[in-house]
Amino acid sequence: MGMFGTMNVADSGLVVYRKWLDAVSDNIANMNDVSSTSGTAFQARYVVAQASGYGDAGGVQVAGAAFGSAEGRVVYQPDHPLADADGYVRVPDIDLSDQMSQLVMAQRGYQANLAVVERAHDAYTAALQLGR
């Protein structure tokens, strides 16, 4: 690992956790979206991460995104303007408690990687002060 390898690994973790936080916040913001039964529901987004430079302390990267079911759930809301003749609408199949758990995990991971960057920065700064 090079001189700044620690910061590079932690930085890659920050990027992945930030994208995970973005996906979770998107899912929570759209969990009450309603569409007609003939349409598709909002699809929850999940971040797929993978190791990069495995063995070289390369860190992690976003490999892509996985999406939830477009089928969603059909619920009875006869007063909704998008309701079909029987009074049903389609909503996303997103569980708030699951999303909140993912939000906490992503937030803690982000904070941990940020702490590594801060500590590495302090160590490098202290090392530079030795030469004065």
Rosetta silent file (secondary structure, phi, psi, omega in degrees, C-alpha in Angstrom):
SEQUENCE: MGMFGTMNVADSGLVVYRKWLDAVSDNIANMNDVSSTSGTAFQARYVVAQASGYGDAGGVQVAGAAFGSAEGRVVYQPDHPLADADGYVRVPDIDLSDQMSQLVMAQRGYQANLAVVERAHDAYTAALQLGR
SCORE:     score description
SCORE:     0.000 S_00000001
   1 L     0.000  133.432  179.900    0.000    0.000    0.000 S_00000001
   2 L   -71.897 -177.708 -176.900    1.380    3.419   -0.951 S_00000001
   3 L   -59.884  -38.118 -178.344    1.754    6.382    1.285 S_00000001
   4 L  -106.412   21.152 -178.706   -1.818    7.533    0.763 S_00000001
   5 H   -59.579  -39.184  179.637   -3.343    4.069    0.380 S_00000001
   6 H   -60.049  -45.095 -179.133   -5.368    4.381    3.565 S_00000001
   7 H   -67.927  -35.522  179.139   -7.006    7.544    2.336 S_00000001
   8 H   -65.837  -42.607  179.086   -7.695    6.027   -1.092 S_00000001
   9 H   -65.091  -46.460 -179.813   -9.419    2.977    0.404 S_00000001
  10 H   -65.374  -36.273  178.053  -11.481    5.087    2.798 S_00000001
  11 H   -63.506  -41.137  178.460  -12.365    7.501   -0.011 S_00000001
  12 H   -64.965  -35.484  175.852  -13.705    4.664   -2.141 S_00000001
  13 H   -65.530  -39.059  177.498  -15.801    3.563    0.841 S_00000001
  14 H   -59.580  -42.191 -179.308  -17.168    7.091    1.219 S_00000001
  15 H   -63.312  -46.658 -178.414  -18.323    7.064   -2.413 S_00000001
  16 H   -64.618  -45.595 -179.433  -20.093    3.712   -2.080 S_00000001
  17 H   -66.546  -33.953  177.217  -21.801    4.610    1.196 S_00000001
  18 H   -65.670  -40.912  178.263  -22.899    7.988   -0.192 S_00000001
  19 H   -67.404  -34.818  176.334  -24.494    6.259   -3.183 S_00000001
  20 H   -65.350  -43.961  176.993  -26.158    3.784   -0.806 S_00000001
  21 H   -60.658  -40.760  177.868  -27.525    6.714    1.231 S_00000001
  22 H   -61.352  -43.859 -179.129  -28.816    8.306   -1.991 S_00000001
  23 H   -64.881  -43.963 -179.760  -30.586    5.089   -3.006 S_00000001
  24 H   -64.517  -43.273 -179.520  -32.198    4.620    0.412 S_00000001
  25 H   -65.413  -35.212  174.875  -33.381    8.231    0.560 S_00000001
  26 H   -62.126  -44.938 -179.576  -34.827    7.826   -2.945 S_00000001
  27 H   -62.377  -44.298 -179.545  -36.678    4.696   -1.865 S_00000001
  28 H   -65.971  -41.335 -178.670  -38.099    6.381    1.243 S_00000001
  29 H   -64.512  -29.081 -175.383  -39.120    9.495   -0.697 S_00000001
  30 L  -107.292    9.961 -175.000  -41.026    7.430   -3.271 S_00000001
  31 L   -70.469  -16.141  178.718  -42.535    4.716   -1.091 S_00000001
  32 L  -105.591   11.929  177.154  -45.971    6.360   -1.158 S_00000001
  33 L   -63.861  140.143 -178.717  -46.077    6.936   -4.922 S_00000001
  34 L  -119.524  139.562  173.766  -49.321    5.734   -6.440 S_00000001
  35 E  -136.636  167.209  179.596  -49.933    4.555   -9.978 S_00000001
  36 L   -70.598  161.660 -179.053  -52.834    2.959  -11.764 S_00000001
  37 L   -68.552  -19.483  177.416  -53.168   -0.807  -11.718 S_00000001
  38 L   -83.037  -12.994  179.566  -52.394   -0.874  -15.436 S_00000001
  39 L   -96.902 -171.383  178.046  -49.044    0.870  -14.802 S_00000001
  40 L  -108.081  153.730  178.525  -45.925   -0.113  -12.904 S_00000001
  41 L   -85.771  160.878  173.449  -45.011    0.835   -9.354 S_00000001
  42 L   -57.468  135.685 -179.698  -41.868    2.733   -8.354 S_00000001
  43 L   -98.920  122.969  177.022  -38.978    0.270   -8.230 S_00000001
  44 L   -61.632  144.523 -178.398  -36.797    0.384   -5.139 S_00000001
  45 E  -110.050  135.562  178.666  -33.096    0.863   -5.934 S_00000001
  46 E  -127.585  132.491 -178.597  -30.341   -1.128   -4.232 S_00000001
  47 E   -83.107  134.087  177.009  -26.617   -0.428   -4.635 S_00000001
  48 E  -107.738  119.271 -178.724  -24.384   -3.359   -5.590 S_00000001
  49 E  -107.911  152.787  176.146  -20.788   -2.951   -4.363 S_00000001
  50 E  -145.940  154.319  177.909  -17.704   -4.952   -5.268 S_00000001
  51 E   -68.628  143.869  175.398  -14.048   -4.973   -4.263 S_00000001
  52 L  -122.186  137.400 -178.286  -11.714   -3.152   -6.601 S_00000001
  53 L    61.714   42.557 -176.308   -8.038   -3.989   -6.875 S_00000001
  54 L   -55.082  127.771 -179.269   -8.507   -6.977   -4.581 S_00000001
  55 L    95.047  -19.019  179.046   -5.208   -7.763   -2.870 S_00000001
  56 L  -105.691   15.864 -175.378   -3.762   -4.345   -3.686 S_00000001
  57 L    54.312   46.134 -176.384   -5.780   -2.522   -1.022 S_00000001
  58 L   -81.810  -18.912  178.576   -7.783   -0.968   -3.845 S_00000001
  59 L    99.440 -141.744 -174.351  -10.968   -0.430   -1.893 S_00000001
  60 E  -140.906  157.048  176.993  -14.503   -0.814   -3.129 S_00000001
  61 E  -146.495  160.814  176.905  -16.606    0.452   -5.997 S_00000001
  62 E   -79.996  121.517 -179.745  -20.223    0.508   -7.089 S_00000001
  63 E   -87.550  -19.654 -178.796  -20.751   -2.352   -9.521 S_00000001
  64 E   158.434 -162.481  179.686  -24.266   -1.294  -10.425 S_00000001
  65 E  -132.721  145.996  172.802  -27.769   -1.151   -9.102 S_00000001
  66 E  -111.639  148.009 -176.800  -30.431   -3.745   -8.513 S_00000001
  67 E  -120.342  145.934  177.957  -34.083   -2.814   -8.695 S_00000001
  68 L   -73.919 -176.436 -177.019  -37.112   -4.058   -6.803 S_00000001
  69 L   -71.336  135.925  175.298  -40.277   -5.378   -8.362 S_00000001
  70 L   -81.684   -7.604 -179.710  -42.242   -3.084  -10.687 S_00000001
  71 L   -73.057  -37.427  178.781  -45.318   -5.074   -9.724 S_00000001
  72 L    61.397 -152.024  177.445  -45.549   -3.484   -6.277 S_00000001
  73 E  -122.672  146.370  175.437  -48.674   -4.004   -4.204 S_00000001
  74 E  -101.300  122.525 -178.281  -52.271   -3.436   -5.188 S_00000001
  75 E  -123.980  156.772 -177.833  -54.223   -1.625   -2.469 S_00000001
  76 E   -89.793  112.680  175.686  -57.809   -0.494   -2.157 S_00000001
  77 L  -141.567   78.707 -172.863  -58.169    3.302   -2.375 S_00000001
  78 L   -64.274  -22.118 -178.579  -61.501    4.008   -4.073 S_00000001
  79 L   -85.965   -8.120 -177.575  -61.216    7.807   -3.594 S_00000001
  80 L   -74.536  139.180 -179.285  -57.865    8.094   -5.371 S_00000001
  81 L   -61.647  -24.050  179.822  -58.028    9.677   -8.873 S_00000001
  82 L   -92.100    2.396 -177.578  -55.911    6.824  -10.335 S_00000001
  83 L   -64.676  144.072  177.401  -58.100    4.051   -8.896 S_00000001
  84 L   -78.779 -172.767 -176.511  -59.478    1.539  -11.368 S_00000001
  85 L   -61.423  -27.685 -179.953  -63.160    0.628  -11.640 S_00000001
  86 L   -91.071   -3.537  177.556  -62.866   -1.633   -8.577 S_00000001
  87 L    92.053   17.743 -177.534  -61.107    1.072   -6.503 S_00000001
  88 E  -104.219  147.778  174.685  -57.570   -0.358   -6.564 S_00000001
  89 E  -132.407  165.308 -179.939  -54.226    1.384   -7.155 S_00000001
  90 E  -107.331  132.170  177.485  -50.640    0.156   -7.360 S_00000001
  91 E  -127.328  156.382  179.367  -48.029    1.243   -4.778 S_00000001
  92 L   -64.211  149.438  177.178  -44.342    0.292   -4.391 S_00000001
  93 L   -94.597   72.217 -177.872  -43.508   -2.727   -2.267 S_00000001
  94 L  -119.308  127.469  179.984  -41.064   -0.870    0.006 S_00000001
  95 L   -95.223  119.386 -176.880  -40.827   -1.610    3.726 S_00000001
  96 H   -62.320  -39.650 -179.162  -40.010    1.507    5.762 S_00000001
  97 H   -65.279  -37.168  176.281  -38.396   -0.421    8.637 S_00000001
  98 H   -65.438  -43.749  179.781  -36.070   -2.205    6.198 S_00000001
  99 H   -65.325  -37.648  178.219  -35.144    1.097    4.560 S_00000001
 100 H   -67.324  -37.278  175.899  -34.495    2.722    7.939 S_00000001
 101 H   -63.632  -43.244  177.878  -32.214   -0.179    8.897 S_00000001
 102 H   -65.298  -35.908  178.627  -30.314    0.239    5.639 S_00000001
 103 H   -62.626  -43.993  179.326  -30.135    3.989    6.259 S_00000001
 104 H   -64.655  -44.206  179.575  -28.521    3.460    9.670 S_00000001
 105 H   -62.392  -43.722 -179.610  -26.010    0.928    8.259 S_00000001
 106 H   -66.938  -39.058  179.218  -25.047    3.216    5.384 S_00000001
 107 H   -65.229  -43.473  179.127  -24.747    6.212    7.696 S_00000001
 108 H   -65.513  -39.928  177.403  -22.503    4.327   10.137 S_00000001
 109 H   -64.131  -40.880  177.864  -20.325    3.047    7.294 S_00000001
 110 H   -62.787  -46.517  179.991  -19.986    6.560    5.906 S_00000001
 111 H   -61.939  -40.001 -179.568  -19.061    7.930    9.333 S_00000001
 112 H   -65.125  -43.950  178.662  -16.471    5.167    9.883 S_00000001
 113 H   -67.320  -35.731  177.327  -14.766    5.832    6.536 S_00000001
 114 H   -65.843  -38.145  177.557  -14.818    9.568    7.185 S_00000001
 115 H   -64.149  -37.931  177.359  -13.153    8.989   10.561 S_00000001
 116 H   -63.173  -44.227  179.014  -10.398    6.982    8.824 S_00000001
 117 H   -61.202  -44.595 -179.417   -9.797    9.840    6.364 S_00000001
 118 H   -63.805  -42.548 -179.808   -9.642   12.365    9.214 S_00000001
 119 H   -68.487  -39.303  177.033   -7.236   10.238   11.267 S_00000001
 120 H   -65.225  -40.075  177.728   -4.992    9.567    8.260 S_00000001
 121 H   -61.264  -44.698  178.753   -4.980   13.290    7.480 S_00000001
 122 H   -62.611  -40.917 -179.941   -3.965   14.061   11.072 S_00000001
 123 H   -66.176  -43.088  178.622   -1.200   11.439   10.944 S_00000001
 124 H   -66.316  -37.919  177.491    0.171   12.762    7.642 S_00000001
 125 H   -64.693  -42.749  178.226    0.030   16.328    8.959 S_00000001
 126 H   -64.330  -37.056  178.699    1.891   15.306   12.125 S_00000001
 127 H   -65.774  -37.118  178.045    4.520   13.519   10.016 S_00000001
 128 H   -68.690  -29.435 -179.901    5.066   16.682    7.993 S_00000001
 129 H   -71.886  -21.766 -179.526    5.523   18.670   11.211 S_00000001
 130 H   -63.889  -30.750 -176.886    8.442   16.427   12.220 S_00000001
 131 L   -79.631   -5.338 -177.461   10.619   17.952    9.518 S_00000001
 132 L   -84.592    0.000    0.000   10.248   21.504   10.820 S_00000001
